[in-house]
Amino acid sequence: KEQVLRCVPFLRGSSSRFSKKLELQISQKNSSLQSIKCFNPLPVEKYFLYMGKLLQPRRIPTSYNHWETNRKRNPAQECIWKDSMAQQQAIEILQQNVHYYDFCERCMGSKHELDLST
């Protein structure tokens, strides 16, 4: 459990942008203008096309500079990808301990999931 939770420190505690408190505040307002949505992040281009229709272009265009932040990985050497039971246990740990994953599980397939098919 500790190893799994160490992978997502940015989604836990007070530093998390997403929390149960945020979800409750928005749902209690019961506003049609505010709701939390979810979407399948892959392929990411579908999300970009969807949001491109809603967001205005930047006033001052800039170029993108890639900044390498993660250490190089070799997934073939990571034991979790070879063991489906370990993968399922990791998913359950995340859903039980990180509200973001619990929300995603409840949201995907519901009326709150964004339809990125168009």
C-alpha positions in Angstrom: 0.0 0.0 0.0 2.8 2.4 1.0 4.6 1.9 -2.3 1.5 2.5 -4.4 0.6 5.7 -2.5 4.2 7.0 -2.8 3.5 7.2 -6.6 0.8 9.9 -6.2 1.8 12.3 -3.5 0.5 15.2 -5.5 -3.1 13.8 -5.4 -3.1 13.3 -1.6 -3.5 15.7 1.3 -3.8 19.5 1.3 -1.6 19.9 -1.8 -4.1 18.1 -4.0 -6.1 20.2 -6.4 -8.9 17.7 -6.4 -10.6 16.7 -3.2 -13.9 15.4 -1.8 -14.5 19.0 -0.4 -14.3 20.5 -3.9 -16.6 17.8 -5.3 -19.1 18.5 -2.5 -19.0 22.3 -2.9 -19.7 22.1 -6.6 -22.5 19.5 -6.3 -24.2 21.4 -3.5 -24.4 24.5 -5.6 -26.3 22.4 -8.1 -25.5 24.8 -10.8 -25.8 23.9 -14.5 -22.8 26.2 -15.1 -20.6 24.3 -12.7 -20.0 20.6 -12.7 -17.0 18.2 -12.5 -16.6 16.1 -15.6 -14.3 13.2 -16.4 -12.8 11.9 -19.6 -10.6 9.1 -21.0 -7.2 10.8 -21.3 -6.1 8.6 -24.2 -5.7 9.5 -27.0 -5.1 13.1 -25.7 -5.8 14.6 -29.2 -9.6 14.0 -28.7 -9.5 16.1 -25.5 -7.5 18.9 -27.3 -10.1 19.0 -30.1 -13.0 19.1 -27.6 -11.4 21.9 -25.5 -10.3 23.8 -28.6 -14.0 24.5 -29.4 -14.5 26.0 -25.9 -11.4 27.9 -25.1 -10.3 31.1 -26.8 -6.8 31.2 -28.5 -4.0 32.7 -26.6 -3.6 36.4 -27.1 0.2 36.1 -27.4 1.2 32.8 -29.1 4.2 31.1 -27.6 6.3 28.1 -28.5 6.3 24.9 -26.4 9.6 23.9 -24.7 9.6 20.3 -23.5 11.1 20.0 -20.0 12.1 16.5 -19.0 10.9 16.0 -15.4 10.5 12.2 -14.9 13.3 9.7 -14.6 13.7 7.3 -17.5 11.8 4.1 -16.9 11.9 0.6 -18.2 8.4 -0.8 -17.8 9.7 -4.3 -18.6 11.6 -4.3 -15.3 8.6 -3.1 -13.3 7.0 -6.1 -11.7 3.5 -4.7 -11.6 3.1 -5.0 -15.4 3.7 -8.7 -15.2 1.1 -9.4 -12.5 -2.6 -8.6 -13.2 -3.4 -9.3 -9.5 -0.9 -6.7 -8.4 -2.4 -4.3 -10.9 -5.9 -4.8 -9.5 -4.6 -4.4 -5.9 -2.9 -1.1 -6.9 -6.2 0.1 -8.4 -8.2 -0.8 -5.3 -5.6 0.9 -3.0 -5.8 4.1 -5.1 -9.6 4.1 -5.2 -9.8 3.6 -1.5 -7.2 6.1 -0.5 -7.1 8.8 -3.2 -10.4 10.7 -3.8 -9.4 11.5 -7.4 -9.4 7.8 -8.3 -12.6 7.1 -6.5 -14.3 10.0 -8.4 -12.9 8.7 -11.7 -14.3 5.3 -11.1 -17.8 6.7 -10.3 -17.7 9.2 -13.1 -16.6 7.1 -16.1 -19.6 5.8 -17.9 -22.0 8.2 -16.1 -23.7 11.3 -17.5 -20.7 13.4 -16.2 -18.2 11.7 -18.6 -17.4 14.0 -21.5 -18.3 12.7 -24.9 -15.1 13.1 -26.9 -16.3 11.0 -29.8 -17.1 13.9 -32.0 
